[in-house]
Amino acid sequence: MNNLETVMKLDKEYLFQNYGNRLPVEFVRGEASFLFDSTGKEYIDFLSGISVVNLGYGNPHFTEALHKQIDEIIHTSNWYFNSKQALAAKAISDNSFKGRTLFVNSGTEANEAAIKLARKYGQSIDSDCYTIISFSESFHGRTFGAMSATGNKKIHTGFGPIVPGFEYLPFNDKEAFLKTVSEKKVCAVITELIQGEGGINVADKEFVEFVYNTAQENDILFIADEIQTGIGRTGTLFAYEHFNIKPDIITLAKGLANGIPAGAMHAQEKLLELLGAGSHGTTFGGNQLATAGICAVFDIITKNGFLDHVNKMSEVAFSILNQMKSECPNITQIRGKGLHIGIELNKNGMEFVNRGLEAGLVINCTAQNVLRIMPPLTIDEDTLRKGLDIFKYIVKQG
Ligand SMILES: Cc1ncc(COP(=O)(O)O)c(C=O)c1O
């Protein structure tokens, strides 16, 4: 079936409509940084499935590793040893900090695991030590714990009562943080280092380091939600590397397995005993297919030159976009790091997303008026420039 109208009819008849109005296109094939719809029309992908397909479509090493794994075995169970899972955990540890990993299937589940670990940690200190601080405009996922950690009332609406024990503080406000830490028994703080769904809001370096140092001094765990920012997206393997901090826990998903559903919570060694036998688990988490994908992703992103390329493409993109800002009164601010870029407009951005689609460019709009650009990290300069030309064309139309 490749008739768009038929797909749309089936979708409307059989699916929950929780994604609102899907854009009227079905992508049926991808190649490097290009997507193709069911009519054969070509698009430059500036979204990567929301920071997921970071290696682009059809990366030969990744595809070969998955094919091989499918031929051998896809899944057994977490009752048995799994060499791919152990190697994937080692790859995360070797490339962040020496610690322990628990594999899950998505970002929300990675945060769920971090929240459970933080609560266990709090209980190990004092039975009243359960408060978790998060920040306004944050996004941590849609399951109950992760949704409750999310500092955006719209995400909670209609699902109450949400999980108690979360405090939402203004982002980049040191005083508010200090006040809560002095008044409540806080076990953890969870934060994105660049808020993705909140509109590509980059955390102040001074604020992050203040929160981290205060947390360390008060035995509070620092959880960095790297679900959108990790795996090279910001020009370093993990966004926390831009700051002088060493998180107690990082949570990963999205680009972790380049599109195979996978998530991970990676924590410092000192927390090992808190998640003992029977404390947490999942059927699919870390299965052979997912972890073969993760191993292949780390093989590729840790190769010499991979991050240099991301940083070079980032410079090209920011330089063109800053120039564009001086020519387009619609653009009020350009922000972000690496290839995690937000273009704030003085109006709602959805019409630009639609225009992009018509013109052969896939972009997205977040926080109503921020256009988000997150191309595959492997995008070549020529394609990046062509995509930005289309971007300028659609933004200039006003
Ligand atoms: C920062 C952040 N945390 C958590 C999540 C939730 O991840 P998932 O949709 O895989 O559950 C997202 C998804 O957009 C995210 O951007």
The ligand as a Tripos MOL2 file, in Angstrom:
@<TRIPOS>MOLECULE
LIG
   16    16     1     0     0
SMALL
NO_CHARGES

@<TRIPOS>ATOM
      1 C1         15.1520   15.1270   26.9540 C.3       1 LIG1
      2 C2         14.1820   14.0000   26.7370 C.ar      1 LIG1
      3 N1         13.9690   13.1370   27.7370 N.ar      1 LIG1
      4 C3         13.1150   12.1120   27.5880 C.ar      1 LIG1
      5 C4         12.4210   11.9220   26.4250 C.ar      1 LIG1
      6 C5         11.4640   10.7700   26.2860 C.3       1 LIG1
      7 O1         11.9980    9.8180   25.4070 O.3       1 LIG1
      8 P1         11.0420    8.7330   24.7020 P.3       1 LIG1
      9 O2         10.1450    9.4740   23.7880 O.co2     1 LIG1
     10 O3         11.9990    7.8050   24.0040 O.co2     1 LIG1
     11 O4         10.3120    8.0460   25.7840 O.co2     1 LIG1
     12 C6         12.6090   12.8060   25.3680 C.ar      1 LIG1
     13 C7         11.8410   12.6770   24.1140 C.2       1 LIG1
     14 O5         11.6750   13.5760   23.3550 O.2       1 LIG1
     15 C8         13.5160   13.8790   25.5350 C.ar      1 LIG1
     16 O6         13.7280   14.7740   24.5490 O.3       1 LIG1
@<TRIPOS>BOND
     1     1     2 1
     2     2     3 ar
     3     2    15 ar
     4     3     4 ar
     5     4     5 ar
     6     5     6 1
     7     5    12 ar
     8     6     7 1
     9     7     8 1
    10     8     9 2
    11     8    10 1
    12     8    11 1
    13    12    13 1
    14    12    15 ar
    15    13    14 2
    16    15    16 1
@<TRIPOS>SUBSTRUCTURE
     1 LIG1         1 GROUP 0 **** ****
